[in-house]
């Protein structure tokens, strides 16, 4: 059974290895992704994409190539993804999957 020292170490490691959402992403996003350029670096736990969606699971390393059928670049992704940024609004993402290289 872990003691207080082990629990403190686990908590320290968790904090060190948890993505720093505020410093990694320079914009608000309601889809639950942390991206660097167009590449997904993390999925926000409990966020909208933290589960399979229509048979697709978003993974770190996947690349966002389209938002609402509009091709995006690292420069245009933040504003395109944010859109009106209203709670409950829908967004369509096309991802190039790291595992297969195919769009999903």
C-alpha positions in Angstrom: 0.0 0.0 0.0 1.5 3.4 -1.0 2.5 5.7 1.8 2.5 9.5 1.9 5.9 9.8 0.2 4.7 7.6 -2.7 1.5 9.5 -3.0 3.4 12.8 -3.0 5.8 11.5 -5.7 2.8 10.3 -7.8 1.2 13.7 -7.6 4.4 15.5 -8.5 4.9 13.2 -11.6 1.3 13.8 -12.6 1.7 17.5 -12.5 5.0 17.4 -14.4 3.6 15.2 -17.2 0.1 16.8 -17.5 -0.1 19.0 -20.6 0.0 22.7 -19.7 -3.1 23.8 -21.5 -2.7 27.5 -21.0 0.9 27.6 -22.2 0.5 25.1 -25.0 -2.5 26.6 -26.7 -2.7 30.3 -27.5 -6.4 30.3 -28.0 -9.7 29.0 -26.6 -11.1 25.9 -28.0 -14.3 24.1 -27.0 -13.5 20.9 -28.9 -11.1 19.6 -26.2 -7.9 19.5 -28.2 -4.5 21.0 -27.5 -2.7 21.5 -30.8 0.8 22.7 -31.8 0.6 24.0 -35.3 -2.1 21.7 -36.7 -0.9 18.6 -34.8 -2.8 17.3 -31.9 -0.5 17.2 -28.9 -3.1 16.3 -26.2 -6.8 15.6 -25.8 -8.4 17.4 -22.8 -9.6 14.7 -20.4 -13.4 14.7 -20.2 -13.7 17.0 -23.2 -15.8 16.4 -26.3 -13.1 14.4 -28.1 -12.0 12.3 -25.2 -14.0 9.4 -26.5 -14.7 7.7 -29.8 -16.9 9.8 -32.1 -18.5 7.9 -35.0 -15.9 5.2 -34.8 -12.9 7.6 -34.8 -10.7 8.2 -31.8 -8.5 11.3 -31.8 -4.9 10.6 -30.8 -1.8 12.7 -30.2 0.0 13.0 -33.5 -3.1 13.3 -35.6 -3.2 16.4 -37.7 -6.2 18.7 -38.2 -6.4 19.3 -42.0 -10.0 20.7 -42.3 -12.5 22.5 -40.1 -16.0 22.8 -41.4 -14.8 21.6 -44.8 -12.2 24.5 -45.0 -8.6 23.6 -45.3 -6.5 25.0 -42.4 -2.9 25.8 -41.8 -1.2 26.4 -38.5 -1.9 30.1 -39.1 -5.6 29.8 -39.8 -6.5 26.9 -37.4 -7.0 29.0 -34.3 -9.5 31.4 -35.7 -11.2 28.8 -37.9 -11.5 26.3 -35.0 -12.7 29.0 -32.6 -15.4 30.3 -35.0 -18.2 31.9 -32.9 -17.0 29.9 -29.9 -20.5 29.5 -28.6 -21.3 26.7 -26.2 -23.1 23.9 -28.0 -22.1 24.9 -31.5 -21.1 22.1 -33.8 -17.8 21.8 -35.7 -16.7 19.3 -38.3 -13.1 18.2 -38.2 -11.1 16.3 -40.7 -8.0 14.7 -39.3 -5.0 12.9 -41.0 -4.5 10.0 -38.7 -1.0 9.4 -37.5 -1.4 5.6 -37.5 -2.6 5.3 -41.1 -1.8 8.6 -42.8 -5.4 8.6 -44.1 -8.0 11.3 -43.4 -10.8 10.6 -41.0 
